[in-house]
Amino acid sequence: MKKTAAVTSLGKNLMITVTLLFALFAGTFIIFQYSRERSYRINLIDTKLQGFNNDIRILASKQDTAGYRGIAEREDVRVTVLDNAGRVRYDSMAGETGSLPDHSGRKEILEAMETGRGFSLKRESETVGGLWLYSATAYPEDGIIVRTSHKYDVNLANMLVSDKGYLWTAILLSIILLFIFYRHIRRISLNITNLRKFAGLAASGQDISNSDIPFTDDELGGISSEIVHLYAKLQNSEDDKTRLKRQLTQNAAHELRTPVSSIRGYIETVLDNPDMDRETMQGFLERCHAQCERLGRLTDDITTLARIEEAGTSFEMETLDIKEMLEELAGDAAAKLQEKKMKLLILISPGTLVGGNRHLVQSIFSNLIDNAIAYAGEGTSITVQCRNHDRDWNHFIFNDNGSGVPEENLGHLFERFYRVDKGRSRKSGGTGLGLSIVKNAVMLHGGRINVRNGESGGLEFAFSLPRPKESSKNP
């Protein structure tokens, strides 16, 4: 049995990672700031003691030992004067003595001999005991080294401790920032969790449109919501396609059954009556022929619709002269137009070009013409015009001045097998697929089509077809 890998929470891992990185950064910053603050305070004390050293140097040139003691008592420091070799000449805690050990090995004295200044923090005194802070200055031109030192007591230790205010401020800011990070990461985690829920529903084939999957109102939430919306729309579209295909199959079966039944009835009548007179038999055969033609038109229309739906954009495209095409179609329909005493007015300029599939573009105009001939009424006129165009599209108007259709029927005219007057439509020989073919052919070319009752009566179809790419450069 295949084991399912445990799903690790991205939000949890991200929060842990951010917290650790932030804690590392905050800790490093606090340590650095603490060390910097302490070094600053130590430098202040060193600078102060160096000032005492300069004062003592002046007193040393006058051999004013009383002045040494005055500084030591006033500033609470220990004063030591040494020669360049590190031997003690004077110490405020031992007086003028040569009995003190050589100080040349002391850290601060060694640094002063080498660089002119020396400093030692918290070193135990071998002479008087205890911990001291030392600052020494070498004056080679005077042949002396002056050192002042301060006892490392509680007061000095407190002076060297960094200010805790910035520390608490840094900790408080860190907590606030971590809380803000947590809020944002929690929103990200919520979106990811809901996307995972959506993926599970999609994988199981459940209806997404009826599921309540909330997302946050930020950019990620918006994108996630749009993904779910698009999937639900696609899911509904697939359902609609399946339903439409089932409906087309049912309608096609119904429409095919009518002419087939008629043909069968006529043939059976002829077969059952072998003594039927020739004129009557001729009438039945002509009716069979008419039904066969209707059956042929119906199968052709169904085939055309199927090709449009399945082929997509795989049709061969070419540059078409619409005026020439309409003149050919007008010639083909001349007999029908004359029978109905109708006129076809082609108000299109020569050289009006369309980039499309010849068969489909012809089917657009031929079906519109057939529809107008069938339903506009005797003595009416049909007008075709290219009202305007832009860089990429030609916009056509196809209208007649017949009686039009009731407003409630307009929205259904492009539906397959839809008829405003079913009885009258059957008599006219229509298949019920013509306007559906028109709409699908226009859409396959990337255009749009709509229908309304014209201001002067009759139906008005407005649709767009693409201009050839080569001609779009010179509109």
FENWO-V888614 format. One record per run of one state. SS is the DSSP state (H for helix, E for strand, - for the rest). FROM is the first residue (numbers start at 0). LEN is the number of residues. Records with the same first field share a line. If there is no record, write none. Layout:
BEGIN
SS = FROM-LEN + FROM-LEN
END
This chain:
BEGIN
- = 0-9 + 61-3 + 75-2 + 83-4 + 91-3 + 95-11 + 115-1 + 124-6 + 139-4 + 151-2 + 160-4 + 203-15 + 272-5 + 311-6 + 332-1 + 339-3 + 347-5 + 356-1 + 375-5 + 389-3 + 400-6 + 410-11 + 428-5 + 444-4 + 453-5 + 466-9
H = 9-52 + 64-11 + 106-9 + 153-7 + 164-39 + 218-54 + 277-34 + 321-11 + 333-6 + 357-18 + 406-4 + 421-7 + 433-11
E = 77-6 + 87-4 + 94-1 + 116-8 + 130-9 + 143-8 + 317-4 + 342-5 + 352-4 + 380-9 + 392-8 + 448-5 + 458-8
END
